[in-house]
Amino acid sequence: MIFFTADTHFLHKNICEYSNRPFDSIEEMTETIVNRWNAVVAPGDTVFHLGDFAISYGKKHEKPIDDLLSRLNGNKWLIYGNHDREEVKKNSRWVKVLGYHELKVDLGGDHKTKIVLSHYAMRTWNQSHRGSFMLHGHSHGNLEDIGGRTMDVGVDCHNFWPISIDQVNEFMKDRHHEPVDHHA
């Protein structure tokens, strides 16, 4: 199974206040996210984390970041965000670390569906006029719905759960791309 998430902001002591998260402490937030992740993600599943995994400031955060990654099930890919510093990106527990990624997934149609993964939302993206999906984070649910086949997969939008490919497909079922470029 494939899952997506973003904006966990582990180790970020002010994120609960900034994003109005319903936790009394960063420890409570961390445990909730870890427990919900592991409740749905099996060890062999693939998880694409679309950025802002953790806040880090130098070598002192290397071990806490590694400890967090070791606790999370699945084969984890990082599509890094603006807060992902070297202590996050250089950890060997990531399968791959990229700034942008595209994958093709068989969702039962005549052709595989292209999914564009970025930390940042896009109004146009590769093959958007042909039904591809655009998954992002960064906005913590504060971005007005830009329409089309886009989805904010950040934890703030999904009650701190990762989102499965089946949930993404169900969400996109009745959404249609309206070209904003020359691809009409």
C-alpha positions as CSV (number, residue, x, y, z in Angstrom):
1,M,0.0,0.0,0.0
2,I,1.1,3.6,-0.7
3,F,0.6,6.4,1.8
4,F,1.2,10.2,1.8
5,T,1.6,12.7,4.5
6,A,3.3,16.1,5.1
7,D,4.1,18.8,7.7
8,T,4.5,16.6,10.8
9,H,7.0,19.2,12.1
10,F,8.4,16.8,14.7
11,L,10.6,18.6,17.3
12,H,9.0,22.0,16.5
13,K,8.0,23.3,19.9
14,N,5.8,26.1,18.5
15,I,3.9,24.3,15.8
16,C,0.9,23.5,18.0
17,E,0.4,27.3,18.6
18,Y,1.3,28.3,15.0
19,S,-1.1,25.7,13.4
20,N,-3.7,25.6,16.2
21,R,-3.0,21.9,16.8
22,P,-5.1,20.4,19.6
23,F,-2.2,19.1,21.7
24,D,-1.0,20.2,25.2
25,S,2.6,19.4,24.4
26,I,5.0,18.6,21.6
27,E,5.3,15.1,23.1
28,E,1.6,14.5,22.9
29,M,1.6,15.6,19.3
30,T,4.5,13.3,18.5
31,E,3.0,10.3,20.1
32,T,-0.4,10.9,18.4
33,I,1.2,11.2,14.9
34,V,3.5,8.2,15.5
35,N,0.7,6.0,16.8
36,R,-1.7,7.0,14.0
37,W,1.0,6.4,11.3
38,N,1.8,3.0,12.7
39,A,-1.9,2.1,13.0
40,V,-2.4,2.2,9.2
41,V,1.1,1.8,7.7
42,A,2.6,-1.7,7.7
43,P,6.4,-2.3,7.7
44,G,6.4,-3.1,3.9
45,D,4.2,-0.2,2.8
46,T,5.6,2.9,1.1
47,V,5.1,6.4,2.6
48,F,5.8,9.6,0.7
49,H,6.4,12.4,3.2
50,L,5.9,15.6,1.4
51,G,8.1,17.8,3.5
52,D,8.7,19.5,6.8
53,F,9.3,16.2,8.6
54,A,11.1,17.8,11.6
55,I,12.7,21.0,12.7
56,S,16.4,20.7,13.3
57,Y,19.2,23.0,14.3
58,G,22.5,21.1,13.9
59,K,24.0,17.8,15.0
60,K,22.1,17.8,18.3
61,H,19.0,16.8,16.4
62,E,20.5,14.0,14.4
63,K,19.7,11.4,17.0
64,P,16.2,12.5,17.8
65,I,15.4,12.6,14.1
66,D,16.8,9.1,13.6
67,D,14.9,7.9,16.7
68,L,11.7,9.2,15.2
69,L,12.3,7.6,11.8
70,S,13.1,4.3,13.4
71,R,9.7,4.3,15.1
72,L,7.7,4.9,12.0
73,N,6.6,1.9,9.9
74,G,7.1,1.7,6.1
75,N,9.6,2.5,3.5
76,K,9.9,6.2,3.8
77,W,10.6,8.7,1.0
78,L,11.1,12.4,1.7
79,I,10.1,15.1,-0.8
80,Y,11.7,17.7,1.3
81,G,10.2,21.0,2.4
82,N,11.5,24.4,3.5
83,H,12.1,23.2,7.1
84,D,14.0,20.0,6.3
85,R,17.6,20.7,7.0
86,E,20.6,18.5,6.5
87,E,19.9,16.6,9.7
88,V,16.6,15.4,8.2
89,K,17.7,15.0,4.6
90,K,20.9,13.1,5.2
91,N,19.3,10.4,7.4
92,S,20.0,6.9,6.0
93,R,16.5,5.7,6.9
94,W,14.9,7.5,3.9
95,V,14.7,5.3,0.8
96,K,15.2,8.4,-1.2
97,V,15.3,12.2,-0.6
98,L,14.1,14.4,-3.5
99,G,12.9,18.0,-4.0
100,Y,10.1,16.8,-6.4
101,H,8.9,13.4,-7.6
102,E,6.4,11.9,-10.1
103,L,5.1,8.4,-9.9
104,K,2.6,6.3,-11.9
105,V,0.1,4.2,-10.1
106,D,-2.4,1.7,-11.4
107,L,-5.8,2.9,-10.1
108,G,-7.8,0.6,-12.4
109,G,-8.2,2.8,-15.6
110,D,-6.9,2.2,-19.1
111,H,-3.6,3.9,-18.1
112,K,-1.7,4.3,-14.9
113,T,-2.3,7.6,-13.1
114,K,0.6,10.1,-12.8
115,I,0.9,11.6,-9.4
116,V,3.1,14.7,-8.9
117,L,4.6,15.1,-5.5
118,S,5.9,18.4,-4.1
119,H,6.0,20.2,-0.8
120,Y,4.4,23.2,-2.5
121,A,1.0,23.4,-4.2
122,M,0.9,24.0,-7.9
123,R,-1.9,25.4,-10.1
124,T,-0.4,23.6,-13.1
125,W,1.8,20.5,-13.1
126,N,3.0,17.8,-15.5
127,Q,0.0,16.2,-17.3
128,S,-2.6,18.1,-15.3
129,H,-4.6,18.4,-18.4
130,R,-4.6,14.6,-18.8
131,G,-5.9,13.7,-15.3
132,S,-2.7,13.6,-13.2
133,F,-2.9,14.3,-9.5
134,M,-0.9,17.0,-7.6
135,L,-0.3,16.2,-3.9
136,H,1.4,18.7,-1.6
137,G,1.8,20.0,1.9
138,H,3.2,23.3,3.2
139,S,0.0,25.2,3.7
140,H,-1.3,23.3,6.8
141,G,-4.9,23.4,5.4
142,N,-4.9,27.2,5.1
143,L,-4.7,27.3,1.3
144,E,-8.0,27.9,-0.4
145,D,-8.9,25.0,-2.5
146,I,-7.2,25.7,-5.8
147,G,-9.4,23.1,-7.5
148,G,-8.5,20.5,-10.0
149,R,-6.9,17.2,-9.0
150,T,-4.9,18.7,-6.1
151,M,-4.8,17.6,-2.5
152,D,-3.1,18.9,0.6
153,V,-1.9,15.7,2.3
154,G,-0.5,17.4,5.4
155,V,-1.4,16.1,8.8
156,D,-3.3,19.3,9.7
157,C,-5.9,18.4,7.0
158,H,-6.4,14.8,7.9
159,N,-6.6,14.6,11.7
160,F,-2.9,13.7,11.9
161,W,-3.2,10.5,9.9
162,P,-1.3,9.5,6.7
163,I,-3.6,9.2,3.7
164,S,-3.7,6.0,1.6
165,I,-3.6,5.9,-2.2
166,D,-7.2,4.7,-2.1
167,Q,-8.3,7.7,0.0
168,V,-6.5,10.0,-2.5
169,N,-8.2,8.3,-5.4
170,E,-11.6,8.5,-3.8
171,F,-11.1,12.3,-3.1
172,M,-10.1,12.9,-6.7
173,K,-12.9,10.9,-8.3
174,D,-15.2,13.8,-8.9
175,R,-12.6,16.5,-9.3
176,H,-11.7,17.7,-12.7
177,H,-8.8,19.8,-14.0
178,E,-9.7,23.2,-15.5
179,P,-6.7,24.3,-17.6
180,V,-5.2,27.7,-16.7
181,D,-2.5,27.4,-19.4
182,H,-2.5,26.6,-23.1
183,H,-3.6,22.9,-22.5
184,A,-7.3,23.2,-23.1
